[in-house]
Amino acid sequence: MIMLPESLKAWLTPAFGDRFKNEVEKLENAQLPLQQGLMQSSYVSESGFSIVILNTSESPDYILIKAGIFYAGVIAGSCCADDPTPLDEQTEYCEAQFEIDKTTAKTKIILLDSDI
């Protein structure tokens, strides 16, 4: 389960955006729906990712953050020793909704359809 306690503490303060980005960018790639969001490549690269907050709102129980995620993917070759295909990274982008429980800081991440 993903927990974002620092983001919860900073909600409705000027520090929220920076705290949310810092906390999410410390997560491992596998904790985000990056593989499912690939459009141009076949596997998520081990390199990092960056978050852009697109929108914030709240419900009685949750803080809702729509965010864009920039990351890298690779097109893997056949893995043969003589495979000439280089492992070039491709820039990938997806959008996700983060739902932070206002009581526990447990966070659900949902991949959103993107028009890009």
C-alpha positions in Angstrom: 0.0 0.0 0.0 1.3 3.4 -0.9 1.2 6.0 1.9 1.7 9.8 1.3 1.6 11.2 4.9 3.6 14.3 4.1 1.2 15.2 1.3 -1.7 14.8 3.6 -0.1 17.0 6.2 0.6 19.7 3.6 -2.9 19.7 2.1 -4.3 23.3 1.8 -0.9 24.9 2.4 1.4 26.5 -0.1 3.8 23.6 0.4 1.4 21.0 -0.9 2.6 20.9 -4.5 6.3 20.5 -3.6 5.6 18.0 -0.9 3.4 15.8 -3.1 6.0 15.8 -5.9 8.9 15.0 -3.6 7.0 12.2 -1.9 5.7 10.6 -5.1 9.1 10.9 -6.9 10.7 8.9 -4.1 8.4 5.9 -5.0 9.8 3.1 -7.1 8.7 2.9 -10.7 6.9 -0.4 -10.0 4.6 1.3 -7.5 3.1 3.4 -10.3 1.0 2.3 -13.3 3.9 3.2 -15.7 4.0 -0.2 -17.5 0.3 0.1 -18.3 0.7 3.6 -19.6 3.4 2.9 -22.2 2.5 4.1 -25.7 5.8 4.0 -27.6 8.0 1.4 -26.0 7.7 -2.1 -24.4 9.2 -1.8 -21.0 9.6 0.9 -18.4 13.2 2.0 -18.0 14.9 2.0 -14.6 15.6 5.7 -14.9 13.5 8.0 -12.8 10.3 9.9 -13.5 8.9 13.3 -12.8 5.5 14.4 -11.7 3.5 17.5 -12.9 0.3 18.3 -10.9 -2.5 19.1 -13.4 -5.4 19.5 -11.0 -6.3 19.1 -7.3 -9.7 18.8 -5.6 -11.2 17.0 -2.6 -14.2 15.0 -1.6 -15.3 14.5 2.0 -12.9 11.5 2.4 -10.2 12.0 -0.2 -7.7 14.4 -1.6 -7.8 14.0 -5.4 -4.7 14.9 -7.5 -4.6 14.5 -11.3 -1.0 14.3 -12.3 1.1 13.9 -15.5 4.0 11.5 -15.2 7.0 11.8 -17.5 9.2 8.7 -17.6 11.3 6.6 -20.0 10.6 3.3 -21.7 12.7 1.0 -23.8 12.1 -1.1 -26.8 13.7 -4.4 -26.1 15.3 -6.5 -28.8 15.5 -10.2 -29.0 18.1 -10.4 -26.2 20.4 -12.4 -28.5 24.1 -11.8 -28.1 24.3 -10.6 -31.7 21.1 -8.5 -31.6 22.0 -5.1 -33.2 19.0 -3.3 -31.6 20.2 -0.7 -29.1 18.3 -0.1 -25.9 17.4 3.5 -26.6 15.1 5.2 -24.1 11.9 6.7 -25.4 10.1 9.5 -23.5 6.7 8.3 -22.2 3.9 10.2 -20.6 0.8 9.1 -18.8 -1.8 10.7 -16.5 -2.9 9.3 -13.2 -5.3 10.1 -10.4 -4.0 9.9 -6.9 -6.6 9.5 -4.2 -5.2 10.1 -0.7 -7.4 9.0 2.2 -7.7 12.0 4.5 -7.7 9.8 7.6 -5.0 7.2 6.9 -2.9 8.7 4.0 -3.3 5.4 2.1 -3.2 6.3 -1.5 -4.8 4.7 -4.5 -3.3 5.4 -8.0 -5.5 5.1 -11.1 -4.2 5.3 -14.6 -6.3 7.7 -16.7 -6.9 7.6 -20.4 -4.8 10.2 -22.1 -5.5 12.0 -25.4 -1.8 12.3 -26.1 
